[in-house]
Amino acid sequence: FKNNAPTTSAEAAEVILSAVKKKQWRILVGDDAKAIDEWVRSAPENAYNIHYNGEKREN
C-alpha cells in the first residue's frame, strides 16, 4: 500500500494541519475522499446500500 498510495503521509499531514489551522470541520485528504464525499452527498439515502452504484434513479 505504501508504494501505491496516491497521497503520501507527509502530504496528508499538510492537508490535515492546514485545515485544522483554518478551523475547517470537514477534512478530505485525496481525490478518492473527495469523490466519495461528493457521491454520498448526491444520494445520502443510498450511502450504505451495497447495491447502489452511484446512478440517480427516476421516481
CNS distance restraints for C-alpha pairs under 8 A (distance, minus, plus):
assign (resid   1 and name CA) (resid   5 and name CA) 5.89 0.50 0.50
assign (resid   6 and name CA) (resid  30 and name CA) 7.48 0.50 0.50
assign (resid   7 and name CA) (resid  11 and name CA) 6.12 0.50 0.50
assign (resid   7 and name CA) (resid  12 and name CA) 6.41 0.50 0.50
assign (resid   7 and name CA) (resid  29 and name CA) 7.91 0.50 0.50
assign (resid   7 and name CA) (resid  30 and name CA) 6.32 0.50 0.50
assign (resid   8 and name CA) (resid  12 and name CA) 6.20 0.50 0.50
assign (resid   9 and name CA) (resid  13 and name CA) 6.06 0.50 0.50
assign (resid  10 and name CA) (resid  14 and name CA) 6.29 0.50 0.50
assign (resid  11 and name CA) (resid  15 and name CA) 6.33 0.50 0.50
assign (resid  12 and name CA) (resid  16 and name CA) 6.14 0.50 0.50
assign (resid  12 and name CA) (resid  29 and name CA) 6.03 0.50 0.50
assign (resid  12 and name CA) (resid  30 and name CA) 7.80 0.50 0.50
assign (resid  13 and name CA) (resid  17 and name CA) 5.94 0.50 0.50
assign (resid  14 and name CA) (resid  18 and name CA) 5.91 0.50 0.50
assign (resid  15 and name CA) (resid  19 and name CA) 6.17 0.50 0.50
assign (resid  15 and name CA) (resid  27 and name CA) 7.81 0.50 0.50
assign (resid  15 and name CA) (resid  29 and name CA) 6.63 0.50 0.50
assign (resid  16 and name CA) (resid  20 and name CA) 6.14 0.50 0.50
assign (resid  16 and name CA) (resid  27 and name CA) 6.49 0.50 0.50
assign (resid  16 and name CA) (resid  29 and name CA) 7.46 0.50 0.50
assign (resid  17 and name CA) (resid  21 and name CA) 6.14 0.50 0.50
assign (resid  18 and name CA) (resid  22 and name CA) 6.38 0.50 0.50
assign (resid  19 and name CA) (resid  23 and name CA) 6.15 0.50 0.50
assign (resid  19 and name CA) (resid  24 and name CA) 5.28 0.50 0.50
assign (resid  19 and name CA) (resid  25 and name CA) 7.94 0.50 0.50
assign (resid  19 and name CA) (resid  27 and name CA) 6.48 0.50 0.50
assign (resid  20 and name CA) (resid  24 and name CA) 5.89 0.50 0.50
assign (resid  20 and name CA) (resid  25 and name CA) 7.75 0.50 0.50
assign (resid  28 and name CA) (resid  33 and name CA) 5.58 0.50 0.50
assign (resid  28 and name CA) (resid  34 and name CA) 5.93 0.50 0.50
assign (resid  29 and name CA) (resid  33 and name CA) 5.95 0.50 0.50
assign (resid  29 and name CA) (resid  34 and name CA) 7.32 0.50 0.50
assign (resid  30 and name CA) (resid  34 and name CA) 6.53 0.50 0.50
assign (resid  31 and name CA) (resid  35 and name CA) 6.07 0.50 0.50
assign (resid  32 and name CA) (resid  36 and name CA) 6.12 0.50 0.50
assign (resid  33 and name CA) (resid  37 and name CA) 6.06 0.50 0.50
assign (resid  34 and name CA) (resid  38 and name CA) 6.18 0.50 0.50
assign (resid  35 and name CA) (resid  39 and name CA) 6.06 0.50 0.50
assign (resid  36 and name CA) (resid  40 and name CA) 6.08 0.50 0.50
assign (resid  37 and name CA) (resid  41 and name CA) 6.11 0.50 0.50
assign (resid  38 and name CA) (resid  42 and name CA) 6.13 0.50 0.50
assign (resid  39 and name CA) (resid  43 and name CA) 6.77 0.50 0.50
assign (resid  39 and name CA) (resid  54 and name CA) 6.62 0.50 0.50
assign (resid  40 and name CA) (resid  44 and name CA) 5.08 0.50 0.50
assign (resid  40 and name CA) (resid  46 and name CA) 7.58 0.50 0.50
assign (resid  40 and name CA) (resid  47 and name CA) 5.36 0.50 0.50
assign (resid  43 and name CA) (resid  47 and name CA) 6.60 0.50 0.50
assign (resid  43 and name CA) (resid  54 and name CA) 7.83 0.50 0.50
assign (resid  43 and name CA) (resid  56 and name CA) 7.59 0.50 0.50
assign (resid  46 and name CA) (resid  52 and name CA) 6.32 0.50 0.50
assign (resid  47 and name CA) (resid  52 and name CA) 7.63 0.50 0.50
